[in-house]
Amino acid sequence: MNPMPTPAKKFDLPTEVISNEPVAESHYLLRCACPEIAANALPGQFIHVLIPQDSGLLLRRPFTIYTVEGDQITMLYQLIGEGTNVLSRLKRSDSIRVLGPLGNTFEILSGPNPAIIVGGGAGIASLMLLAAALRNADVHTLGLVGSMNRARLLSVEDLKAMGVETHIATDDGSVGHHGFVTELLTHILETYELRNSIIYACGPDGMLRAVTKIGLDYQIPTQLAMENRMGCAMGVCLGCVCKVQTPGGEFEYQRVCTEGPVFSAEDIVW
């Protein structure tokens, strides 16, 4: 079952870009003022962004809400296709339209020690509001950040600024552990004293599949934020479904945009 139900309040707002700056190789951070979304956003939720009409792009693009600061929200995004490349060229005062907050949210269990967040690549973006919520709940939190290399490393300083004990893994060994962030997770579980621990993760499917197995092997509750491709982000087009086990032992296809993006790892049928 989903960790938490989908909150009801959604807003479709015109806004302007406040800043849009590169933060790592092929990654940007965009800031805009969306007071209603900022006041209602919960960890793991996302927004659906309509890029200016003169761009020729008809469909909105989904982006996780990275941070909330007063009436402003930020989104951390990777340059992947035409949409994000157009987005990266937007400047201060350029107009966009933002729908949100969308999706469900992570469940924060009582008294985990520690809570472990595992972010692979841009997947760390979906875990930043969660890290802030865990800090506010005075939960000891470990942040495991995986990246291809040092140039693409994301969010480490932001996590440290929140008091998160941060560990790094890079595929090429240019910084931190030389290898996958899932190897780092296994090492943490083998060496730390765990009491009522929980794992939260977001990243590529291969990483999430590995995190799921690790969570099951160590009998640690694990929640995943899925990042399936989306069309409408409102539950209508069914383009973002994932296979989920039901309580009766059967399975069904659930929509990442509405029933998700957060799921209990044990429920995902890989």
Buried (B, 14 or more C-beta within 10 A) or exposed (E): BBBBEBBEEBBEBEBEBEEBEEBBBBBBBBBBBBBBBBEBBBBBBBBBBBBBEEBEBEEBBBBBBBBBEEEBBBBBBBBEEEBBEBBBEBEEEBBBBBBBBBBBBBBBBEEBBBBBBBBBBBBBBBBBBBBBBBBEEEBBBBBBBBBBBBBBBBBBEBBEEBEBBBBBBBBEEBBBBEBBBBBBBBBBBEEBEBEEBBBBBBBBBEBBBBBBBBBEEBEBBBBBBBBBEBBBBBBEEEBBBBEBBEEEEEEEEBBBBBBBBBBBBBBBEE
